[in-house]
Amino acid sequence: MLKSIRFVGYKAFDDYSIQFSDFNILVGPNNCGKSTVIGSLRLLDMAFRKAKTTRVTDYYTNDDIRNQGVLVNTTAVDVSTENVSYNYSPKEPKINFLFANSKRAELVFLKNGDCYFSATDNGVKIATPKQFREAFPDNIKCIPILGPLEHDEDYVLKGTVQANLNTHRASRNFRSYWHHFPENWDSFSSLLRETWPGMEVERPYLNNLNVYMMCKENRIERELFWVGYGFQIWCQILTHISMLDGFAILVVDEPEIYLHAEVQRQLITILRDLELQVILATHSIEILGESNPDDVVIIEKEKEKSYRIKNIDGIQRAVSLIGSIHNIALANLARTRKMLCVENMNDYSILSKFMRLFNGFTLERSSKITPIEMEGSSFVQNVKSFAWGLKKKFDLDIDIAIIIDRDYYSIEAIQDVYDTLKSEVELMHVLAMKEIENYLLDFKSIAKCIKLYSILAKEKQEEDIKTEIEAKFMIITDDMKNYVISQISANRLKTKAKSIDDSSEIESTLDDIEKNWVEAEKRRTLVPGKKVLHQLRDEIQRMYRINLSDSKIILNMDKNDIHEDMRKLLTSILCFIN
């Protein structure tokens, strides 16, 4: 995974750093440097491909210092590398890339126009293609700049299609690509039908020296050229997504051009489900509105580094930076008339993944509901105030659903919440477990993931792995017992009846916890799920060298193994939506 990029004297950046996570939405005002960031990744992609086949050679910087690297052909990339020096500085511009496990790479731009690439693995310089392939086995996929299709697409050879695949010429060879590479056609066409109802395409065919592809819209057939530009672009985006086997990083630049707002929202959900790192630059309000706040990276070249926003207010700031007065939350609410209040947007993302497993329905692709983040200690009061404001101040008749973490609230405290909100909301659900991450502590699914994705687990039985993971879970949570006892006791004492003695209440609490602390399945309902899952992932990474994402856990969970409380919640949400 790419962890950061540092630009030194390169184009608009004097010395500027960007930090990356698994999912990254790059946002900023015009001329802020987003295109420079995306361009650097296109150059890195080209450098990676060259380094896997070419040994390093000597080159000399302006001060006659000898270095070693691979010469990169920058003319083969849709990136301008002329006048790349920051304010015409005499120093060679550099771009430094930091990857996981202390792997580094660098692009250096010489005054004669040459660009050299070098890499290190834990400080050791890489000299041969074999060394590079072993240190950097993953590939980068950059979706090129896309445009409308050719009227009469010329048939080109397979090698030409491959050469143009990552350039602006890819649109000219769209039909030829599927003619030469039909392997993933079924998954592509299935996803196309799912995301664009009423539309489907047929495999391309040759007619003299041209390639054609027919499209059916509600059973009416026409050549793909005669369909709208939006559908043509969507076909190309899904085509590039279908090529992602063997890639670890996906780079997308302003995919919203020509796309309808609803399709843009679906794109974010599709990208979020991919098991790879995504870096996307955008000016789209719809894409921002569909993003989790901590996915959004603000690029402002006047600063020294990028920064991430922390809450829904930050999303609104990002919107203002790209020059809009659009109010995302209110616009979506006015459209859907249904609001689902969650404590943070990651809860909504996990909930959506469970919903897809449970019912095949994707909340994040739905235009029927608007998620609203209401985090903070005043969560319940915020929901009540927000509901009042929508109805009284904006005259919006909104149906409201609310999901609350069980945390360590007493039964009496939960009843107070119900009493407070029952007149304001149509659906209210308090989780049976401490928080939503606890439902991901499914040891059977985790063992299945390890068996499926880790080479180190090939010789082990899945049941043995499950037992091992349960044991790790018990060790991780042993030290949390006092914390759980103190939290539950404190909350029960606040709301107990005056007739009950404090010591009796504490004794009852201890008895209840002891009963649920012996077995891993019962203990997982009480522990702080987010913290435990983080530590368990670290252990699995250390033992089996795999990253255990939320998507992987849920994808490998049997539908019947979804916890009963989660099944009840998902059923209630479906009823609420419909």
Buried (B, 14 or more C-beta within 10 A) or exposed (E): BBBBBBBBBBBBBBEBBBBBBBBBBBBBBEEBBBBBBBBBBBBBBBBBBBBBEBEBEEBEBEEEEEBBBBBBEBEBBBBEBEEBBBEEEEEBBBBBBBBEEEBBBBBBBBEEEBBBBBBBBEEEEBBEBEBBBEBBEBBBBBBBBBBBBBEEBEBBEEEBBEBBBBBEBBBBBBBBBBBBBEEBBEEBBEBBEEBBEEBBBBEBEEEEEBBBBBBEBEEEEEBBBEBEBBBBBBBBBBBBBBBBEEBBBBBBBBBBBBBBBEBBBBBBBBBBBBEBBBBBBBBBBBBBBBBBBBBBBBBBBEEEEBBBBEBBEBBBEBBEBBEBEBBBBEBBBBEBEBBBBBBBBBBBBBBBBBBBBBBEBBBBBBEEBBBBBBBEEEBBEBBBEBBEEBBEEEEBEBBBBBBBBBBBBBEEBBEBBEEBBEEBBBBBBBBBBBBBBBBBBBBBBBBBBBBEBBEEBEEBEBEEBBBBBBEBBBEBBEEBBEBBBEBBBEBBBEBBEEEEEEEEBBEBBEEBBEEBBEEBEEBBBBBBBBBBBEBBBEBBEEBBEBBBBBBBBBBBBEEEEBBEBBBEBBEBBBEBBE
